[in-house]
């Protein structure tokens, strides 16, 4: 670059967005989710945790190495744990509306 080009670049200040106020119309948070969506998310998270715990339990019972594990059995037990977790969550999840059942949550939304 020539000296003239460098001089021209220094004449123009770098834009700085830090001094620009955020308009009041711009939301900084996501809109609130419906209670049913919150319940579904919480139920799926609990089901995934239960599936992982079930898989760990089955893997720890007799597998010596990675290749000796009965992966179909591990998957079967983990999936059953997830199904049972979702079915149990229908009765209520402590993380959602103080443990309300799915029926109470959907009734209050309507």
Gaussian input, Z-matrix of N, CA and C with variables (Angstrom, degrees):
# hf/3-21g

backbone

0 1
 N
 C     1     B1
 C     2     B2     1     A1
 N     3     B3     2     A2     1     D1
 C     4     B4     3     A3     2     D2
 C     5     B5     4     A4     3     D3
 N     6     B6     5     A5     4     D4
 C     7     B7     6     A6     5     D5
 C     8     B8     7     A7     6     D6
 N     9     B9     8     A8     7     D7
 C    10    B10     9     A9     8     D8
 C    11    B11    10    A10     9     D9
 N    12    B12    11    A11    10    D10
 C    13    B13    12    A12    11    D11
 C    14    B14    13    A13    12    D12
 N    15    B15    14    A14    13    D13
 C    16    B16    15    A15    14    D14
 C    17    B17    16    A16    15    D15
 N    18    B18    17    A17    16    D16
 C    19    B19    18    A18    17    D17
 C    20    B20    19    A19    18    D18
 N    21    B21    20    A20    19    D19
 C    22    B22    21    A21    20    D20
 C    23    B23    22    A22    21    D21
 N    24    B24    23    A23    22    D22
 C    25    B25    24    A24    23    D23
 C    26    B26    25    A25    24    D24
 N    27    B27    26    A26    25    D25
 C    28    B28    27    A27    26    D26
 C    29    B29    28    A28    27    D27
 N    30    B30    29    A29    28    D28
 C    31    B31    30    A30    29    D29
 C    32    B32    31    A31    30    D30
 N    33    B33    32    A32    31    D31
 C    34    B34    33    A33    32    D32
 C    35    B35    34    A34    33    D33
 N    36    B36    35    A35    34    D34
 C    37    B37    36    A36    35    D35
 C    38    B38    37    A37    36    D36
 N    39    B39    38    A38    37    D37
 C    40    B40    39    A39    38    D38
 C    41    B41    40    A40    39    D39
 N    42    B42    41    A41    40    D40
 C    43    B43    42    A42    41    D41
 C    44    B44    43    A43    42    D42
 N    45    B45    44    A44    43    D43
 C    46    B46    45    A45    44    D44
 C    47    B47    46    A46    45    D45
 N    48    B48    47    A47    46    D46
 C    49    B49    48    A48    47    D47
 C    50    B50    49    A49    48    D48
 N    51    B51    50    A50    49    D49
 C    52    B52    51    A51    50    D50
 C    53    B53    52    A52    51    D51
 N    54    B54    53    A53    52    D52
 C    55    B55    54    A54    53    D53
 C    56    B56    55    A55    54    D54
 N    57    B57    56    A56    55    D55
 C    58    B58    57    A57    56    D56
 C    59    B59    58    A58    57    D57
 N    60    B60    59    A59    58    D58
 C    61    B61    60    A60    59    D59
 C    62    B62    61    A61    60    D60
 N    63    B63    62    A62    61    D61
 C    64    B64    63    A63    62    D62
 C    65    B65    64    A64    63    D63
 N    66    B66    65    A65    64    D64
 C    67    B67    66    A66    65    D65
 C    68    B68    67    A67    66    D66
 N    69    B69    68    A68    67    D67
 C    70    B70    69    A69    68    D68
 C    71    B71    70    A70    69    D69
 N    72    B72    71    A71    70    D70
 C    73    B73    72    A72    71    D71
 C    74    B74    73    A73    72    D72
 N    75    B75    74    A74    73    D73
 C    76    B76    75    A75    74    D74
 C    77    B77    76    A76    75    D75
 N    78    B78    77    A77    76    D76
 C    79    B79    78    A78    77    D77
 C    80    B80    79    A79    78    D78
 N    81    B81    80    A80    79    D79
 C    82    B82    81    A81    80    D80
 C    83    B83    82    A82    81    D81
 N    84    B84    83    A83    82    D82
 C    85    B85    84    A84    83    D83
 C    86    B86    85    A85    84    D84
 N    87    B87    86    A86    85    D85
 C    88    B88    87    A87    86    D86
 C    89    B89    88    A88    87    D87
 N    90    B90    89    A89    88    D88
 C    91    B91    90    A90    89    D89
 C    92    B92    91    A91    90    D90
 N    93    B93    92    A92    91    D91
 C    94    B94    93    A93    92    D92
 C    95    B95    94    A94    93    D93
 N    96    B96    95    A95    94    D94
 C    97    B97    96    A96    95    D95
 C    98    B98    97    A97    96    D96
 N    99    B99    98    A98    97    D97
 C   100   B100    99    A99    98    D98
 C   101   B101   100   A100    99    D99
 N   102   B102   101   A101   100   D100
 C   103   B103   102   A102   101   D101
 C   104   B104   103   A103   102   D102
 N   105   B105   104   A104   103   D103
 C   106   B106   105   A105   104   D104
 C   107   B107   106   A106   105   D105
 N   108   B108   107   A107   106   D106
 C   109   B109   108   A108   107   D107
 C   110   B110   109   A109   108   D108
 N   111   B111   110   A110   109   D109
 C   112   B112   111   A111   110   D110
 C   113   B113   112   A112   111   D111
 N   114   B114   113   A113   112   D112
 C   115   B115   114   A114   113   D113
 C   116   B116   115   A115   114   D114
 N   117   B117   116   A116   115   D115
 C   118   B118   117   A117   116   D116
 C   119   B119   118   A118   117   D117
 N   120   B120   119   A119   118   D118
 C   121   B121   120   A120   119   D119
 C   122   B122   121   A121   120   D120
 N   123   B123   122   A122   121   D121
 C   124   B124   123   A123   122   D122
 C   125   B125   124   A124   123   D123
 N   126   B126   125   A125   124   D124
 C   127   B127   126   A126   125   D125
 C   128   B128   127   A127   126   D126
 N   129   B129   128   A128   127   D127
 C   130   B130   129   A129   128   D128
 C   131   B131   130   A130   129   D129
 N   132   B132   131   A131   130   D130
 C   133   B133   132   A132   131   D131
 C   134   B134   133   A133   132   D132
 N   135   B135   134   A134   133   D133
 C   136   B136   135   A135   134   D134
 C   137   B137   136   A136   135   D135
 N   138   B138   137   A137   136   D136
 C   139   B139   138   A138   137   D137
 C   140   B140   139   A139   138   D138
 N   141   B141   140   A140   139   D139
 C   142   B142   141   A141   140   D140
 C   143   B143   142   A142   141   D141
 N   144   B144   143   A143   142   D142
 C   145   B145   144   A144   143   D143
 C   146   B146   145   A145   144   D144
 N   147   B147   146   A146   145   D145
 C   148   B148   147   A147   146   D146
 C   149   B149   148   A148   147   D147
 N   150   B150   149   A149   148   D148
 C   151   B151   150   A150   149   D149
 C   152   B152   151   A151   150   D150
 N   153   B153   152   A152   151   D151
 C   154   B154   153   A153   152   D152
 C   155   B155   154   A154   153   D153
 N   156   B156   155   A155   154   D154
 C   157   B157   156   A156   155   D155
 C   158   B158   157   A157   156   D156
 N   159   B159   158   A158   157   D157
 C   160   B160   159   A159   158   D158
 C   161   B161   160   A160   159   D159
 N   162   B162   161   A161   160   D160
 C   163   B163   162   A162   161   D161
 C   164   B164   163   A163   162   D162
 N   165   B165   164   A164   163   D163
 C   166   B166   165   A165   164   D164
 C   167   B167   166   A166   165   D165
 N   168   B168   167   A167   166   D166
 C   169   B169   168   A168   167   D167
 C   170   B170   169   A169   168   D168
 N   171   B171   170   A170   169   D169
 C   172   B172   171   A171   170   D170
 C   173   B173   172   A172   171   D171
 N   174   B174   173   A173   172   D172
 C   175   B175   174   A174   173   D173
 C   176   B176   175   A175   174   D174
 N   177   B177   176   A176   175   D175
 C   178   B178   177   A177   176   D176
 C   179   B179   178   A178   177   D177
 N   180   B180   179   A179   178   D178
 C   181   B181   180   A180   179   D179
 C   182   B182   181   A181   180   D180
 N   183   B183   182   A182   181   D181
 C   184   B184   183   A183   182   D182
 C   185   B185   184   A184   183   D183
 N   186   B186   185   A185   184   D184
 C   187   B187   186   A186   185   D185
 C   188   B188   187   A187   186   D186
 N   189   B189   188   A188   187   D187
 C   190   B190   189   A189   188   D188
 C   191   B191   190   A190   189   D189
 N   192   B192   191   A191   190   D190
 C   193   B193   192   A192   191   D191
 C   194   B194   193   A193   192   D192
 N   195   B195   194   A194   193   D193
 C   196   B196   195   A195   194   D194
 C   197   B197   196   A196   195   D195
 N   198   B198   197   A197   196   D196
 C   199   B199   198   A198   197   D197
 C   200   B200   199   A199   198   D198
 N   201   B201   200   A200   199   D199
 C   202   B202   201   A201   200   D200
 C   203   B203   202   A202   201   D201
 N   204   B204   203   A203   202   D202
 C   205   B205   204   A204   203   D203
 C   206   B206   205   A205   204   D204
 N   207   B207   206   A206   205   D205
 C   208   B208   207   A207   206   D206
 C   209   B209   208   A208   207   D207
 N   210   B210   209   A209   208   D208
 C   211   B211   210   A210   209   D209
 C   212   B212   211   A211   210   D210
 N   213   B213   212   A212   211   D211
 C   214   B214   213   A213   212   D212
 C   215   B215   214   A214   213   D213
 N   216   B216   215   A215   214   D214
 C   217   B217   216   A216   215   D215
 C   218   B218   217   A217   216   D216
 N   219   B219   218   A218   217   D217
 C   220   B220   219   A219   218   D218
 C   221   B221   220   A220   219   D219
 N   222   B222   221   A221   220   D220
 C   223   B223   222   A222   221   D221
 C   224   B224   223   A223   222   D222
 N   225   B225   224   A224   223   D223
 C   226   B226   225   A225   224   D224
 C   227   B227   226   A226   225   D225
 N   228   B228   227   A227   226   D226
 C   229   B229   228   A228   227   D227
 C   230   B230   229   A229   228   D228
 N   231   B231   230   A230   229   D229
 C   232   B232   231   A231   230   D230
 C   233   B233   232   A232   231   D231
 N   234   B234   233   A233   232   D232
 C   235   B235   234   A234   233   D233
 C   236   B236   235   A235   234   D234
 N   237   B237   236   A236   235   D235
 C   238   B238   237   A237   236   D236
 C   239   B239   238   A238   237   D237
 N   240   B240   239   A239   238   D238
 C   241   B241   240   A240   239   D239
 C   242   B242   241   A241   240   D240
 N   243   B243   242   A242   241   D241
 C   244   B244   243   A243   242   D242
 C   245   B245   244   A244   243   D243
 N   246   B246   245   A245   244   D244
 C   247   B247   246   A246   245   D245
 C   248   B248   247   A247   246   D246
 N   249   B249   248   A248   247   D247
 C   250   B250   249   A249   248   D248
 C   251   B251   250   A250   249   D249
 N   252   B252   251   A251   250   D250
 C   253   B253   252   A252   251   D251
 C   254   B254   253   A253   252   D252
 N   255   B255   254   A254   253   D253
 C   256   B256   255   A255   254   D254
 C   257   B257   256   A256   255   D255
 N   258   B258   257   A257   256   D256
 C   259   B259   258   A258   257   D257
 C   260   B260   259   A259   258   D258
 N   261   B261   260   A260   259   D259
 C   262   B262   261   A261   260   D260
 C   263   B263   262   A262   261   D261
 N   264   B264   263   A263   262   D262
 C   265   B265   264   A264   263   D263
 C   266   B266   265   A265   264   D264
 N   267   B267   266   A266   265   D265
 C   268   B268   267   A267   266   D266
 C   269   B269   268   A268   267   D267
 N   270   B270   269   A269   268   D268
 C   271   B271   270   A270   269   D269
 C   272   B272   271   A271   270   D270
 N   273   B273   272   A272   271   D271
 C   274   B274   273   A273   272   D272
 C   275   B275   274   A274   273   D273
 N   276   B276   275   A275   274   D274
 C   277   B277   276   A276   275   D275
 C   278   B278   277   A277   276   D276
 N   279   B279   278   A278   277   D277
 C   280   B280   279   A279   278   D278
 C   281   B281   280   A280   279   D279
 N   282   B282   281   A281   280   D280
 C   283   B283   282   A282   281   D281
 C   284   B284   283   A283   282   D282
 N   285   B285   284   A284   283   D283
 C   286   B286   285   A285   284   D284
 C   287   B287   286   A286   285   D285
 N   288   B288   287   A287   286   D286
 C   289   B289   288   A288   287   D287
 C   290   B290   289   A289   288   D288
 N   291   B291   290   A290   289   D289
 C   292   B292   291   A291   290   D290
 C   293   B293   292   A292   291   D291
 N   294   B294   293   A293   292   D292
 C   295   B295   294   A294   293   D293
 C   296   B296   295   A295   294   D294
 N   297   B297   296   A296   295   D295
 C   298   B298   297   A297   296   D296
 C   299   B299   298   A298   297   D297
 N   300   B300   299   A299   298   D298
 C   301   B301   300   A300   299   D299
 C   302   B302   301   A301   300   D300
 N   303   B303   302   A302   301   D301
 C   304   B304   303   A303   302   D302
 C   305   B305   304   A304   303   D303
 N   306   B306   305   A305   304   D304
 C   307   B307   306   A306   305   D305
 C   308   B308   307   A307   306   D306
 N   309   B309   308   A308   307   D307
 C   310   B310   309   A309   308   D308
 C   311   B311   310   A310   309   D309
 N   312   B312   311   A311   310   D310
 C   313   B313   312   A312   311   D311
 C   314   B314   313   A313   312   D312
 N   315   B315   314   A314   313   D313
 C   316   B316   315   A315   314   D314
 C   317   B317   316   A316   315   D315
 N   318   B318   317   A317   316   D316
 C   319   B319   318   A318   317   D317
 C   320   B320   319   A319   318   D318
 N   321   B321   320   A320   319   D319
 C   322   B322   321   A321   320   D320
 C   323   B323   322   A322   321   D321
 N   324   B324   323   A323   322   D322
 C   325   B325   324   A324   323   D323
 C   326   B326   325   A325   324   D324
 N   327   B327   326   A326   325   D325
 C   328   B328   327   A327   326   D326
 C   329   B329   328   A328   327   D327

   B1=1.4459
   B2=1.5190
   B3=1.2700
   B4=1.4609
   B5=1.5230
   B6=1.3026
   B7=1.4666
   B8=1.5177
   B9=1.3542
   B10=1.4610
   B11=1.5290
   B12=1.3415
   B13=1.4558
   B14=1.5298
   B15=1.3329
   B16=1.4586
   B17=1.5150
   B18=1.3062
   B19=1.4575
   B20=1.5349
   B21=1.3400
   B22=1.4645
   B23=1.5265
   B24=1.3186
   B25=1.4638
   B26=1.5225
   B27=1.3009
   B28=1.4577
   B29=1.5268
   B30=1.3141
   B31=1.4570
   B32=1.5272
   B33=1.3355
   B34=1.4610
   B35=1.5257
   B36=1.3060
   B37=1.4676
   B38=1.5386
   B39=1.2903
   B40=1.4541
   B41=1.5168
   B42=1.3322
   B43=1.4601
   B44=1.5341
   B45=1.3176
   B46=1.4605
   B47=1.5249
   B48=1.3353
   B49=1.4616
   B50=1.5234
   B51=1.3078
   B52=1.4575
   B53=1.5184
   B54=1.3205
   B55=1.4563
   B56=1.5237
   B57=1.3183
   B58=1.4558
   B59=1.5276
   B60=1.3142
   B61=1.4677
   B62=1.5278
   B63=1.3082
   B64=1.4645
   B65=1.5269
   B66=1.3177
   B67=1.4690
   B68=1.5275
   B69=1.3395
   B70=1.4596
   B71=1.5189
   B72=1.3245
   B73=1.4572
   B74=1.5262
   B75=1.3427
   B76=1.4509
   B77=1.5268
   B78=1.3006
   B79=1.4519
   B80=1.5218
   B81=1.3187
   B82=1.4577
   B83=1.5183
   B84=1.3236
   B85=1.4529
   B86=1.5196
   B87=1.3344
   B88=1.4604
   B89=1.5225
   B90=1.3332
   B91=1.4617
   B92=1.5274
   B93=1.3128
   B94=1.4623
   B95=1.5227
   B96=1.3266
   B97=1.4600
   B98=1.5183
   B99=1.3102
   B100=1.4561
   B101=1.5218
   B102=1.3312
   B103=1.4599
   B104=1.5269
   B105=1.3219
   B106=1.4666
   B107=1.5302
   B108=1.3321
   B109=1.4703
   B110=1.5172
   B111=1.3239
   B112=1.4637
   B113=1.5210
   B114=1.3413
   B115=1.4560
   B116=1.5322
   B117=1.3243
   B118=1.4684
   B119=1.5175
   B120=1.3089
   B121=1.4670
   B122=1.5257
   B123=1.3262
   B124=1.4660
   B125=1.5255
   B126=1.3293
   B127=1.4691
   B128=1.5208
   B129=1.3371
   B130=1.4637
   B131=1.5299
   B132=1.3140
   B133=1.4660
   B134=1.5227
   B135=1.3404
   B136=1.4676
   B137=1.5246
   B138=1.3205
   B139=1.4654
   B140=1.5285
   B141=1.3300
   B142=1.4641
   B143=1.5256
   B144=1.3281
   B145=1.4641
   B146=1.5289
   B147=1.3188
   B148=1.4626
   B149=1.5211
   B150=1.3305
   B151=1.4610
   B152=1.5303
   B153=1.3247
   B154=1.4655
   B155=1.5241
   B156=1.3197
   B157=1.4602
   B158=1.5260
   B159=1.3187
   B160=1.4659
   B161=1.5219
   B162=1.3308
   B163=1.4659
   B164=1.5229
   B165=1.3164
   B166=1.4690
   B167=1.5182
   B168=1.3243
   B169=1.4597
   B170=1.5198
   B171=1.3131
   B172=1.4681
   B173=1.5236
   B174=1.3211
   B175=1.4604
   B176=1.5286
   B177=1.3024
   B178=1.4469
   B179=1.5094
   B180=1.3373
   B181=1.4644
   B182=1.5120
   B183=1.3012
   B184=1.4503
   B185=1.5114
   B186=1.3032
   B187=1.4618
   B188=1.5186
   B189=1.3148
   B190=1.4590
   B191=1.5173
   B192=1.2967
   B193=1.4620
   B194=1.5025
   B195=1.2942
   B196=1.4609
   B197=1.5180
   B198=1.3314
   B199=1.4633
   B200=1.5300
   B201=1.3371
   B202=1.4643
   B203=1.5318
   B204=1.3099
   B205=1.4654
   B206=1.5232
   B207=1.3263
   B208=1.4625
   B209=1.5302
   B210=1.3324
   B211=1.4587
   B212=1.5229
   B213=1.3034
   B214=1.4686
   B215=1.5360
   B216=1.3163
   B217=1.4561
   B218=1.5275
   B219=1.3307
   B220=1.4673
   B221=1.5249
   B222=1.3203
   B223=1.4671
   B224=1.5226
   B225=1.3219
   B226=1.4592
   B227=1.5270
   B228=1.3262
   B229=1.4650
   B230=1.5285
   B231=1.3278
   B232=1.4607
   B233=1.5270
   B234=1.3214
   B235=1.4721
   B236=1.5225
   B237=1.3236
   B238=1.4656
   B239=1.5275
   B240=1.3172
   B241=1.4600
   B242=1.5128
   B243=1.3325
   B244=1.4623
   B245=1.5157
   B246=1.3260
   B247=1.4686
   B248=1.5276
   B249=1.3215
   B250=1.4670
   B251=1.5206
   B252=1.3157
   B253=1.4592
   B254=1.5238
   B255=1.3348
   B256=1.4650
   B257=1.5286
   B258=1.3276
   B259=1.4688
   B260=1.5277
   B261=1.3167
   B262=1.4632
   B263=1.5190
   B264=1.3309
   B265=1.4600
   B266=1.5181
   B267=1.3183
   B268=1.4712
   B269=1.5259
   B270=1.3381
   B271=1.4632
   B272=1.5217
   B273=1.3141
   B274=1.4606
   B275=1.5096
   B276=1.3188
   B277=1.4544
   B278=1.5257
   B279=1.3295
   B280=1.4686
   B281=1.5284
   B282=1.3357
   B283=1.4623
   B284=1.5316
   B285=1.3029
   B286=1.4656
   B287=1.5261
   B288=1.3168
   B289=1.4639
   B290=1.5232
   B291=1.3104
   B292=1.4677
   B293=1.5218
   B294=1.3250
   B295=1.4557
   B296=1.5140
   B297=1.3154
   B298=1.4691
   B299=1.5192
   B300=1.3289
   B301=1.4639
   B302=1.5237
   B303=1.3275
   B304=1.4602
   B305=1.5213
   B306=1.3258
   B307=1.4643
   B308=1.5282
   B309=1.3252
   B310=1.4730
   B311=1.5285
   B312=1.3057
   B313=1.4631
   B314=1.5180
   B315=1.3386
   B316=1.4588
   B317=1.5229
   B318=1.3326
   B319=1.4613
   B320=1.5111
   B321=1.3494
   B322=1.4463
   B323=1.5342
   B324=1.3360
   B325=1.4690
   B326=1.5205
   B327=1.3202
   B328=1.4727
   B329=1.4562
   A1=109.49
   A2=115.55
   A3=119.50
   A4=109.83
   A5=115.70
   A6=121.17
   A7=111.04
   A8=116.40
   A9=120.28
   A10=111.16
   A11=117.53
   A12=121.47
   A13=110.60
   A14=116.48
   A15=119.67
   A16=111.40
   A17=116.65
   A18=120.48
   A19=110.53
   A20=116.89
   A21=120.82
   A22=111.41
   A23=117.98
   A24=120.80
   A25=111.41
   A26=117.10
   A27=120.37
   A28=111.90
   A29=117.51
   A30=120.94
   A31=112.05
   A32=118.10
   A33=122.12
   A34=109.26
   A35=117.62
   A36=119.21
   A37=110.93
   A38=116.04
   A39=121.96
   A40=108.81
   A41=118.27
   A42=119.06
   A43=110.50
   A44=115.18
   A45=121.11
   A46=107.98
   A47=116.13
   A48=120.49
   A49=112.67
   A50=118.33
   A51=119.71
   A52=112.70
   A53=117.35
   A54=119.19
   A55=113.13
   A56=117.52
   A57=121.51
   A58=109.81
   A59=118.48
   A60=120.01
   A61=110.95
   A62=116.18
   A63=121.44
   A64=107.61
   A65=117.15
   A66=118.81
   A67=110.72
   A68=115.42
   A69=119.99
   A70=112.41
   A71=117.38
   A72=120.41
   A73=112.44
   A74=118.26
   A75=120.89
   A76=109.58
   A77=115.89
   A78=120.70
   A79=109.60
   A80=116.51
   A81=120.48
   A82=111.33
   A83=118.69
   A84=122.73
   A85=109.42
   A86=114.42
   A87=119.22
   A88=108.95
   A89=117.48
   A90=118.95
   A91=110.18
   A92=115.46
   A93=120.69
   A94=110.34
   A95=115.99
   A96=121.17
   A97=109.71
   A98=114.95
   A99=119.15
   A100=108.95
   A101=118.19
   A102=120.64
   A103=113.24
   A104=117.60
   A105=120.32
   A106=110.67
   A107=117.51
   A108=120.59
   A109=111.10
   A110=116.48
   A111=121.00
   A112=109.49
   A113=117.10
   A114=120.91
   A115=110.57
   A116=117.76
   A117=121.10
   A118=110.29
   A119=116.50
   A120=119.31
   A121=111.17
   A122=117.13
   A123=120.66
   A124=110.69
   A125=117.52
   A126=120.79
   A127=111.21
   A128=117.70
   A129=120.65
   A130=111.75
   A131=116.59
   A132=119.45
   A133=110.20
   A134=116.78
   A135=120.00
   A136=110.76
   A137=117.81
   A138=121.10
   A139=110.66
   A140=117.47
   A141=120.58
   A142=111.37
   A143=116.61
   A144=119.86
   A145=110.70
   A146=116.69
   A147=120.63
   A148=110.57
   A149=117.19
   A150=120.68
   A151=110.91
   A152=116.53
   A153=120.11
   A154=110.49
   A155=117.19
   A156=120.67
   A157=110.99
   A158=116.89
   A159=120.23
   A160=110.95
   A161=116.83
   A162=120.56
   A163=111.05
   A164=116.72
   A165=120.30
   A166=110.23
   A167=116.72
   A168=120.48
   A169=112.41
   A170=116.82
   A171=120.33
   A172=110.57
   A173=117.88
   A174=120.81
   A175=111.80
   A176=116.52
   A177=119.89
   A178=115.03
   A179=118.52
   A180=119.95
   A181=114.41
   A182=120.86
   A183=118.14
   A184=115.40
   A185=117.58
   A186=119.13
   A187=109.57
   A188=115.68
   A189=120.31
   A190=109.78
   A191=117.12
   A192=121.55
   A193=110.88
   A194=115.25
   A195=121.51
   A196=112.42
   A197=116.92
   A198=120.66
   A199=112.53
   A200=117.73
   A201=119.79
   A202=112.42
   A203=118.29
   A204=121.02
   A205=110.23
   A206=115.56
   A207=121.50
   A208=107.17
   A209=116.17
   A210=121.54
   A211=113.29
   A212=118.30
   A213=120.04
   A214=109.98
   A215=116.80
   A216=120.81
   A217=110.54
   A218=116.87
   A219=120.99
   A220=110.05
   A221=116.97
   A222=121.39
   A223=111.01
   A224=117.09
   A225=121.50
   A226=111.59
   A227=116.36
   A228=120.39
   A229=110.15
   A230=117.77
   A231=121.00
   A232=111.28
   A233=117.50
   A234=120.47
   A235=111.50
   A236=116.74
   A237=119.17
   A238=110.21
   A239=117.00
   A240=120.06
   A241=111.67
   A242=117.37
   A243=120.92
   A244=112.36
   A245=116.65
   A246=120.44
   A247=110.40
   A248=116.53
   A249=119.93
   A250=111.41
   A251=117.57
   A252=120.67
   A253=111.36
   A254=117.15
   A255=120.09
   A256=110.26
   A257=116.74
   A258=119.64
   A259=111.38
   A260=117.19
   A261=120.73
   A262=110.69
   A263=117.09
   A264=121.21
   A265=112.25
   A266=117.96
   A267=120.28
   A268=110.33
   A269=115.94
   A270=119.73
   A271=111.72
   A272=117.58
   A273=121.03
   A274=111.67
   A275=115.45
   A276=122.64
   A277=106.75
   A278=117.72
   A279=119.32
   A280=114.03
   A281=117.93
   A282=120.74
   A283=113.51
   A284=117.89
   A285=120.72
   A286=109.96
   A287=116.67
   A288=123.78
   A289=112.96
   A290=116.58
   A291=123.06
   A292=112.91
   A293=117.51
   A294=121.52
   A295=114.72
   A296=117.63
   A297=120.40
   A298=110.25
   A299=115.37
   A300=119.73
   A301=109.86
   A302=115.75
   A303=120.52
   A304=110.89
   A305=117.09
   A306=120.72
   A307=111.32
   A308=116.52
   A309=120.05
   A310=110.86
   A311=116.55
   A312=120.31
   A313=110.86
   A314=117.43
   A315=119.68
   A316=111.35
   A317=118.48
   A318=120.75
   A319=111.54
   A320=116.89
   A321=119.45
   A322=111.95
   A323=116.80
   A324=121.00
   A325=111.09
   A326=117.38
   A327=120.88
   A328=110.26
   D1=146.41
   D2=179.72
   D3=-84.67
   D4=164.68
   D5=178.56
   D6=-63.01
   D7=-33.26
   D8=179.96
   D9=-66.50
   D10=-39.33
   D11=178.87
   D12=-65.25
   D13=-43.98
   D14=178.04
   D15=-62.41
   D16=-39.33
   D17=179.27
   D18=-63.99
   D19=-41.49
   D20=178.90
   D21=-65.32
   D22=-36.29
   D23=178.77
   D24=-66.44
   D25=-34.60
   D26=-178.89
   D27=-75.41
   D28=-19.76
   D29=179.45
   D30=-70.78
   D31=-23.70
   D32=-175.78
   D33=-104.72
   D34=117.11
   D35=-178.91
   D36=-68.56
   D37=148.78
   D38=177.86
   D39=-70.89
   D40=131.88
   D41=179.53
   D42=-63.92
   D43=140.83
   D44=-179.07
   D45=-128.04
   D46=114.56
   D47=-178.43
   D48=-82.81
   D49=-5.69
   D50=-175.12
   D51=-69.05
   D52=-23.44
   D53=-179.01
   D54=-91.53
   D55=2.95
   D56=-179.74
   D57=-90.36
   D58=124.94
   D59=178.98
   D60=-71.61
   D61=149.80
   D62=175.54
   D63=-81.96
   D64=127.06
   D65=178.91
   D66=-61.76
   D67=148.17
   D68=179.98
   D69=-62.60
   D70=-24.67
   D71=-177.28
   D72=-76.94
   D73=-14.76
   D74=-179.45
   D75=-84.30
   D76=124.30
   D77=178.88
   D78=-84.03
   D79=136.04
   D80=177.74
   D81=-96.09
   D82=-6.87
   D83=179.43
   D84=-127.75
   D85=158.93
   D86=176.43
   D87=-73.61
   D88=152.60
   D89=177.18
   D90=-65.54
   D91=154.21
   D92=-178.42
   D93=-64.10
   D94=138.79
   D95=178.90
   D96=-82.35
   D97=158.32
   D98=176.61
   D99=-70.43
   D100=153.83
   D101=179.97
   D102=-58.99
   D103=-34.19
   D104=179.50
   D105=-67.14
   D106=-39.06
   D107=177.96
   D108=-65.95
   D109=-39.32
   D110=177.41
   D111=-62.64
   D112=-42.56
   D113=179.33
   D114=-63.23
   D115=-46.15
   D116=-178.92
   D117=-60.51
   D118=-44.25
   D119=179.29
   D120=-62.30
   D121=-46.43
   D122=179.92
   D123=-63.61
   D124=-40.07
   D125=179.68
   D126=-65.20
   D127=-40.38
   D128=179.38
   D129=-68.53
   D130=-38.46
   D131=177.22
   D132=-63.37
   D133=-44.50
   D134=178.51
   D135=-64.27
   D136=-38.96
   D137=179.74
   D138=-64.63
   D139=-42.54
   D140=178.62
   D141=-63.24
   D142=-40.69
   D143=177.32
   D144=-63.84
   D145=-42.08
   D146=178.88
   D147=-64.11
   D148=-40.78
   D149=178.74
   D150=-62.07
   D151=-42.04
   D152=179.01
   D153=-64.66
   D154=-41.45
   D155=179.63
   D156=-65.56
   D157=-40.55
   D158=178.60
   D159=-65.01
   D160=-41.93
   D161=178.84
   D162=-63.44
   D163=-41.56
   D164=178.23
   D165=-63.70
   D166=-39.46
   D167=178.73
   D168=-63.16
   D169=-42.88
   D170=-179.90
   D171=-71.04
   D172=-40.62
   D173=-179.74
   D174=-64.28
   D175=-33.42
   D176=-177.54
   D177=-79.49
   D178=-4.38
   D179=-174.02
   D180=-87.29
   D181=-16.18
   D182=-178.18
   D183=-172.11
   D184=-7.08
   D185=-178.70
   D186=-77.51
   D187=127.90
   D188=178.87
   D189=-89.80
   D190=-39.78
   D191=-179.34
   D192=-134.81
   D193=172.84
   D194=-178.20
   D195=-61.56
   D196=-37.85
   D197=-176.64
   D198=-80.70
   D199=-19.28
   D200=179.93
   D201=-85.32
   D202=-10.14
   D203=-177.73
   D204=-67.99
   D205=140.94
   D206=175.19
   D207=-86.94
   D208=87.87
   D209=-172.11
   D210=-65.49
   D211=-30.56
   D212=177.08
   D213=-66.79
   D214=-39.20
   D215=177.05
   D216=-66.55
   D217=-43.01
   D218=178.51
   D219=-60.46
   D220=-45.97
   D221=179.82
   D222=-64.19
   D223=-41.96
   D224=-179.88
   D225=-62.02
   D226=-46.51
   D227=-179.81
   D228=-66.85
   D229=-40.95
   D230=179.90
   D231=-63.76
   D232=-43.48
   D233=178.59
   D234=-64.55
   D235=-40.28
   D236=177.73
   D237=-63.87
   D238=-39.13
   D239=176.39
   D240=-61.54
   D241=-40.62
   D242=178.12
   D243=-65.12
   D244=-42.22
   D245=178.06
   D246=-62.83
   D247=-46.35
   D248=179.27
   D249=-63.43
   D250=-35.69
   D251=178.20
   D252=-64.46
   D253=-44.57
   D254=178.78
   D255=-63.82
   D256=-42.30
   D257=178.84
   D258=-63.67
   D259=-38.72
   D260=177.25
   D261=-67.28
   D262=-35.84
   D263=-179.07
   D264=-65.50
   D265=-23.10
   D266=178.57
   D267=-60.19
   D268=-32.43
   D269=178.96
   D270=-71.39
   D271=-22.37
   D272=177.90
   D273=149.15
   D274=145.01
   D275=177.51
   D276=-122.18
   D277=124.79
   D278=-178.02
   D279=-57.87
   D280=-29.06
   D281=-177.44
   D282=-74.64
   D283=-13.40
   D284=-174.67
   D285=-118.64
   D286=121.55
   D287=176.26
   D288=46.34
   D289=49.60
   D290=176.68
   D291=53.80
   D292=37.77
   D293=174.83
   D294=84.81
   D295=18.44
   D296=179.31
   D297=-65.49
   D298=151.90
   D299=177.57
   D300=-76.14
   D301=165.47
   D302=178.75
   D303=-60.33
   D304=-39.82
   D305=-179.88
   D306=-62.13
   D307=-42.55
   D308=179.37
   D309=-66.39
   D310=-37.48
   D311=-179.50
   D312=-67.16
   D313=-45.38
   D314=-178.79
   D315=-71.95
   D316=-31.46
   D317=177.02
   D318=-67.64
   D319=-39.02
   D320=-179.33
   D321=-72.56
   D322=-24.38
   D323=178.75
   D324=-73.10
   D325=-29.29
   D326=-178.00
   D327=-86.50

